Amino acid sequence: MNLKEFFSKNKKVAIAFSGGVDSVFLLQQALKNKAEVRAYYVKSDFQPEFEFKEAKYFAHELGADLKILEVDVLKDVRIEKNDKDRCYFCKQKIFGTIIEAAKIDGFDVLLDGTNASDEYEDRPGMRAKEEMKVLSPLRECNLTKSEIRELSKKEGLASWRKPSYSCLATRIKTGMNITKEDLAVIEKAEAFLMNLGFKNFRVRKIDDVAKIEVTGKDFEKIISFRKEIVDEFKKFYREVTLNLEVRDEE
């Protein structure tokens, strides 16, 4: 199956939209293939403000219909306590919120941007997606992340080179309760590194210690900003560390 065939069979769809490479490409393809489509962005404390702004920008550039749904995910204690099934309960909440809104709007089919490179094993969020019957056309069409980037580039989408970005909750050690305050600090810390020019990185929280992860090509650069980073991060953390195991390049 290809995407043209998929949208010939699914002519009215809602899309769970994050503003990332995959969901932007999926939305563009739905529009290109003349589907009636509405994108839904779930805004919560787990997404930084820049992600929200970029999602609105990309939807606007495509001329797409975007609906914003605000959700307080931390009201659910199963998410707040941050055990190994946090992602499952969070995806349930997100997809459930979109499905409810989409049905009111007249959309019975929900799509997401899961692709052929995404691993299914031991991924609680994937289990929630399947249980709620969310379709993943990029995966069904066997499109990998690298292929989606290349196709996005050919389509002229500015999102083609956007680094992958997981929600802020993934920065907090499993088993540690998630608080709005911790998420806000992580967002500030990552925004500081972004303003220094870093793109593919994470700032993880282990108790009151910040653990910075960067790619191999950025390792010397992060060291060159050591003093600035320590001075800023010590406003929020007791210690600031750098992971010697570098992140994969994209």
C-alpha positions in Angstrom: 0.0 0.0 0.0 1.1 3.6 -0.6 -0.3 6.8 0.9 -2.4 7.6 -2.2 -4.1 4.3 -1.9 -4.6 4.7 1.9 -6.3 8.1 1.5 -8.4 6.9 -1.3 -9.9 4.4 1.2 -9.9 6.9 4.2 -11.2 10.1 2.9 -12.2 11.8 6.2 -9.6 11.6 8.9 -8.4 13.2 12.1 -4.6 13.4 12.8 -2.9 13.4 16.2 -0.5 16.2 15.4 2.7 17.0 17.2 4.4 19.2 14.7 7.2 16.7 14.3 8.7 15.3 11.1 6.2 12.4 10.8 2.9 14.1 11.7 3.7 17.2 9.5 4.4 14.9 6.5 1.3 12.8 7.2 -0.8 16.0 7.4 0.7 17.3 4.1 0.0 14.0 2.4 -3.6 13.9 3.6 -4.1 17.3 2.1 -2.2 16.5 -1.1 -4.5 13.4 -1.6 -7.6 15.5 -1.1 -8.7 13.9 2.2 -11.0 15.9 4.5 -8.7 16.3 7.5 -8.4 18.0 10.8 -5.3 18.0 12.9 -5.5 17.9 16.7 -2.7 19.1 19.0 -2.9 18.1 22.7 -1.3 20.8 24.8 -0.1 19.8 28.2 2.8 20.4 30.6 4.7 17.6 28.8 5.2 19.7 25.7 7.5 22.7 25.7 6.2 26.0 24.4 8.5 25.9 21.3 6.9 22.6 20.2 3.4 24.2 20.4 4.5 27.2 18.4 6.1 25.1 15.7 3.1 22.9 15.5 0.9 25.9 14.9 3.4 27.3 12.3 3.6 24.1 10.3 -0.2 23.7 10.3 -0.6 27.3 9.1 2.0 26.8 6.4 0.0 23.8 5.1 -3.2 25.7 5.3 -4.5 22.9 7.5 -7.3 23.0 10.0 -5.8 22.7 13.5 -7.7 22.3 16.8 -5.9 22.8 20.1 -7.0 20.6 23.0 -5.7 21.4 26.5 -5.2 18.6 29.0 -3.8 18.5 32.5 -2.2 15.0 32.3 -0.8 15.2 35.8 -4.4 15.1 37.3 -4.1 11.4 36.6 -2.1 9.9 39.4 -1.1 6.9 37.2 0.8 9.4 35.0 2.1 11.5 37.8 3.7 8.6 39.7 5.8 7.9 36.6 6.1 4.2 36.7 7.0 1.9 33.8 3.4 2.3 32.4 3.3 6.1 32.4 3.5 6.3 28.6 0.6 3.9 28.3 -1.7 5.9 30.5 -0.6 9.2 28.9 -1.2 7.9 25.4 -4.6 6.7 26.5 -5.4 10.2 27.8 -4.1 11.9 24.7 -5.7 9.6 22.1 -8.9 9.5 24.2 -9.2 13.2 24.3 -8.6 13.5 20.5 -11.1 10.7 19.7 -13.8 12.4 21.8 -13.3 15.8 20.2 -12.9 14.3 16.7 -16.2 12.3 17.0 -18.0 15.5 18.0 -16.5 17.2 14.9 -17.6 14.3 12.7 -14.3 12.4 12.3 -14.4 8.7 13.1 -10.9 7.7 12.0 -7.8 8.8 13.9 -4.3 8.6 12.5 -0.9 9.1 14.0 2.6 9.5 12.7 4.1 6.2 13.9 6.5 5.0 11.2 8.3 1.8 10.2 11.4 2.7 12.2 9.5 2.9 15.5 9.9 -0.2 17.6 6.8 -1.9 19.0 8.4 -4.2 21.5 8.2 -2.9 25.1 6.5 0.3 24.1 3.5 0.9 26.3 2.4 3.8 24.2 2.1 1.6 21.1 -0.1 -0.8 23.1 -2.5 2.1 23.9 -2.5 3.2 20.2 -3.5 -0.3 19.1 -6.2 -0.7 21.8 -7.8 2.5 20.7 -7.6 1.6 17.0 -5.5 4.5 16.0 -4.2 3.9 12.4 -0.6 4.5 11.4 -0.5 4.9 7.6 3.3 5.7 7.5 4.0 2.4 9.2 1.4 0.6 7.0 3.1 1.9 3.9 6.5 0.8 5.4 8.0 4.3 5.4 11.1 4.7 7.6 12.1 7.8 9.5 15.0 8.5 7.0 12.6 8.0 4.0 10.1 10.4 5.6 12.8 13.0 6.0 13.8 12.6 2.4 10.2 12.7 1.1 9.5 15.8 3.3 12.5 17.5 1.8 11.3 16.8 -1.7 7.9 18.2 -0.8 9.5 21.4 0.4 8.5 20.9 4.1 10.7 22.8 6.5 10.2 20.1 9.1 12.3 17.6 7.1 15.4 18.4 9.2 13.7 18.9 12.6 15.4 16.7 15.3 13.2 14.1 17.0 11.9 15.4 20.3 10.2 13.3 23.0 8.0 14.7 25.7 9.5 16.4 28.8 8.3 13.5 31.1 10.9 11.2 29.5 13.7 13.4 31.1 12.6 12.3 34.6 13.9 9.1 36.1 11.2 6.3 36.1 9.8 6.0 39.6 10.2 9.7 40.5 7.0 11.6 40.7 6.5 14.2 37.9 5.7 17.7 39.0 4.8 20.8 37.0 7.8 22.5 38.7 10.3 19.9 37.5 8.9 20.0 34.0 9.2 23.8 33.9 12.8 23.6 35.1 13.7 21.1 32.4 12.0 23.2 29.7 14.1 26.3 30.9 17.3 24.2 30.9 16.7 22.8 27.4 15.7 26.2 26.1 19.0 27.6 27.4 21.0 24.9 25.4 18.8 25.5 22.4 19.7 29.2 22.5 23.4 28.2 22.5 22.8 26.5 19.2 22.4 22.9 20.3 19.7 20.8 18.5 20.0 17.1 19.3 20.3 16.9 23.1 18.5 16.1 26.3 18.6 17.4 29.9 17.6 14.5 32.2 16.7 14.8 35.9 18.0 12.3 38.3 17.0 13.4 41.8 18.4 17.0 41.9 21.1 16.3 39.4 21.0 17.5 35.7 22.5 15.0 33.2 23.2 16.5 29.8 23.3 14.3 26.7 24.6 15.5 23.4 25.8 14.0 20.1 29.5 13.2 19.5 29.9 16.1 17.1 28.6 18.5 19.8 30.8 17.1 22.6 33.6 19.6 22.3 31.1 22.4 21.8 29.3 21.6 25.1 32.6 21.6 26.9 33.4 25.1 25.5 30.2 26.4 27.1 30.9 24.6 30.4 31.0 27.7 32.6 27.9 29.3 31.1 25.9 26.1 31.4 27.0 25.4 35.0 26.2 29.0 36.1 22.7 28.7 34.6 21.9 25.2 35.6 23.0 25.7 39.2 20.0 28.0 39.6 17.9 24.8 39.4 20.1 21.8 40.1 22.5 20.7 42.9 24.9 19.2 40.3 25.4 19.4 36.6 26.8 16.4 34.7 27.6 15.4 31.2 26.9 11.9 29.9 30.0 10.4 28.3 27.8 8.1 26.3 26.9 10.4 23.4 23.5 10.5 21.6 23.0 9.0 18.2 23.2 11.3 15.2 20.1 11.6 13.1 
